Amino acid sequence: MNFRKIVDRVYSAWNSASEKTTKIFHQSLLSEFDKQEIADLQNQVFYDKGVFLDLYREFDKRRAASILSQSIEGYSQKILEDLVNVGITKVERAVPQKDVEEILEFQDRLQATMKPGYGVSGYIDLPFPPHVLAHQKDVFYTQWREILSNENFSCSLKATWPNDGQVRLQSKGMGGVHPPGVNNMVSRPLITQVFSIFGEMNRDTIKQVGRSNTEFIYPAIVNHNTWHRDLMTPQLKAMILLRDVDENTAPMLYAAGSHLAENAQDQMHLYDIFRMSKDRLPKIYGGKWPSYAKPHAIDVPYFLSPDFANTDIPPKNRLSSNLTVGENDYQIVACTGKAGDVVFFDTAGLHCGTRAHFQERRNVSLSDDVYTNPKHVFFEILDKLT
């Protein structure tokens, strides 16, 4: 099978798509491949791990060439090189202090209303219907201090279990509106350029960041996130540090290079994410869930079991250059830094949270709401088995 030719045809469809949206790209792909070709390739990729990996890595070669042919105005090419080769990169003091101060002030006012304590977790609900907030966002941005200072204002915390210390305000629960300060962050040239390049958009296309999570990670007795991947295909996230983060302040850890399917553990995990889901298990896999996967995870084995890959990592070990994750040793990138630093990372790579000690971590996470890039959309089509 000529994988390079297949990827060339996918990119031909991508380049000819009138708009870089999932719907239009689907239509363009179906004009490049007939339904029988797709069905035959589905069958081979689904049942043959070697075929899956060959196609996966061929896409990676093409993505690397596409991304590294571009540049970020005013910044080093090393940002893109690290994203391609390592899966993660940090840009120091990339967000203006005034943006950081505004979102911190907003968080402080929410915190005063919620009064969260030790070991809480959940989602913050503002007392506004999302559709109203979406239509009145300009008013919200100019008057939010007065609104939150009103004696009748209160927000609620929708608790989750176990109490792991992670508290989030999601833009998708605000009608797509970003919190004050974050609305400025998402339009910063560095943010839009990196998201556009990672999404392999045209040079004149600006990719808007669709989602934001404004987060507190409070001290808790359990970790808020085990080792996991968000997807098995490329997705970019940007974590903006709002306060200084050290080894005690719940730094995220990232397994360098784990997005590239280069070792046996990553290859098996990525392949299982593609082919396996709980609704397919009884029919195809005899009801067996992978021994390495979190037993009560969501429908796809994105999360590794804590018994397989330890996530209760003490602060003294979080800055180690290497850690064993499951059955493989990785170079580990600990996401420590100063307020205003931005960490970009590919969520197809293994990453995990850590517990906070003494003080909460505060950050904003940005991501796409639609994952439109040639590799993601093509594997999404192949995953829809008939």
Secondary structure, 3 states (H helix, E strand, C coil): CCHHHHHHHHHHHHHHCCCCCHHHHHHHHHHHCCHHHHHHHHHHHHHCHHHHHHHHHHHHHHHHHHHHCCCCCCCCCHHHHHHHHCCEEEECCCCCHHHHHHHHHHHHHHHHHHCCCCCCCEEEECCCCHHHHHHCHHHHHHHHHHHHHCCCCCCEEEECCCCCCEEEEEHHHHCCCCCCCHHHHCCCHHHHHHHHHHCCCCCCCCCCCCEEEEEEECECCCCCCCCECCCCCCCEEEEEECCCECCCECCCEEECCCCCCCCHHHHHHHHHHHHCCCCCHHHHHCCCCCCCECCCCCCCCCEECCCCCCCCCCHHHHCCCEEEECCEEEEEEECCECCCCEEEEECCCCEECCCECCCCEEEEEEECCCCCCHHHHHHHHHHCCC
